[in-house]
Amino acid sequence: MEEKLNDFLSKVAGLLSKRKLYKEFVHEFFNTGIGYIAGLLSYNYLSHFFEVRGPRNLWGVANFHKKHLIDPHTFEVISLVLSAVVGFIILKMVTHFSQKVLTRLKKEEAKQA
């Protein structure tokens, strides 16, 4: 029983080498991190054009900033859709370019070896 466990652990250790884990971590960090930041920036950009009706602007009576006033639910839906779309587009772009960089690095390593 103990030998089977040791064999299994050695196979798992072989599959998950430090270099492979490091590459995967960096890849996921850039994809998720940059996509998340892009989503936050899109939400901030949205708030420059729209404002939510509420006590802050007397439910639309005191619209000093001359922004479009919408109800809170509509603002949440628009911000969710916009941040998801922008985040997805940025995520795909980062994935595409990171794959190009990784293939270039693999080719250079193959030439050196």
C-alpha positions in Angstrom: 0.0 0.0 0.0 2.8 2.4 0.9 4.6 1.6 -2.3 1.6 2.5 -4.4 1.2 5.8 -2.5 4.9 6.6 -3.1 4.6 5.7 -6.8 1.5 7.9 -7.1 3.2 10.8 -5.4 6.3 10.5 -7.5 4.2 10.6 -10.7 2.3 13.7 -9.4 5.6 15.4 -8.6 6.9 14.6 -12.0 3.9 16.1 -13.7 3.8 19.2 -11.6 7.3 20.4 -11.9 8.2 23.8 -10.4 8.8 25.3 -13.8 5.4 24.2 -15.1 3.7 25.5 -12.0 5.5 28.8 -12.3 4.5 29.2 -15.9 0.9 28.3 -15.1 0.8 30.7 -12.2 2.2 33.6 -14.1 -0.1 32.9 -17.1 -3.2 32.8 -14.8 -2.1 35.9 -12.9 -1.7 38.0 -16.0 -5.0 36.7 -17.6 -7.1 37.1 -14.5 -5.4 40.2 -13.1 -5.4 42.3 -16.3 -9.0 41.2 -17.1 -10.1 42.2 -13.6 -8.4 45.6 -13.9 -9.9 46.2 -17.3 -13.4 45.4 -15.9 -12.8 47.9 -13.0 -11.7 50.6 -15.4 -14.8 50.0 -17.6 -17.0 50.4 -14.5 -15.2 53.7 -13.7 -15.6 54.9 -17.2 -19.3 54.0 -17.2 -19.8 56.1 -14.0 -18.5 59.2 -15.9 -21.6 59.1 -18.2 -24.4 57.7 -16.0 -25.5 58.4 -12.5 -27.9 56.5 -10.3 -31.0 58.1 -9.1 -31.0 58.4 -5.3 -30.8 60.7 -2.3 -27.4 62.0 -3.5 -29.0 63.8 -6.4 -32.5 64.1 -4.9 -33.8 61.3 -7.2 -33.0 63.2 -10.3 -34.3 66.7 -9.4 -30.8 68.0 -8.7 -28.8 66.8 -11.6 -25.8 69.2 -11.4 -23.4 67.0 -13.3 -25.7 66.7 -16.4 -25.2 63.0 -16.5 -27.9 60.5 -17.7 -29.9 59.4 -14.7 -30.9 55.7 -14.5 -32.3 53.5 -11.8 -29.8 51.4 -9.7 -30.8 48.1 -11.2 -30.2 49.3 -14.8 -26.9 50.7 -13.8 -25.9 47.4 -12.2 -26.9 45.5 -15.3 -25.1 47.8 -17.7 -21.9 47.8 -15.5 -22.0 44.0 -15.2 -22.4 43.5 -19.0 -19.8 46.1 -19.9 -17.2 44.9 -17.4 -17.7 41.3 -18.4 -17.3 42.1 -22.1 -14.3 44.4 -21.7 -12.7 42.0 -19.3 -13.2 39.0 -21.6 -11.8 40.9 -24.6 -8.7 42.0 -22.6 -8.3 38.4 -21.2 -8.4 37.0 -24.7 -5.9 39.5 -26.0 -3.5 38.8 -23.1 -3.9 35.0 -23.6 -3.1 35.4 -27.3 0.0 37.5 -26.8 1.2 35.4 -23.9 0.9 32.3 -26.0 3.0 33.9 -28.7 5.7 34.9 -26.2 5.7 31.3 -24.7 6.1 29.7 -28.2 8.9 32.1 -29.0 10.7 31.2 -25.7 10.2 27.5 -26.4 11.8 27.9 -29.9 14.7 29.8 -28.4 15.2 27.1 -25.7 15.1 24.4 -28.4 17.7 26.3 -30.5 20.0 26.6 -27.5 19.6 22.9 -26.5 
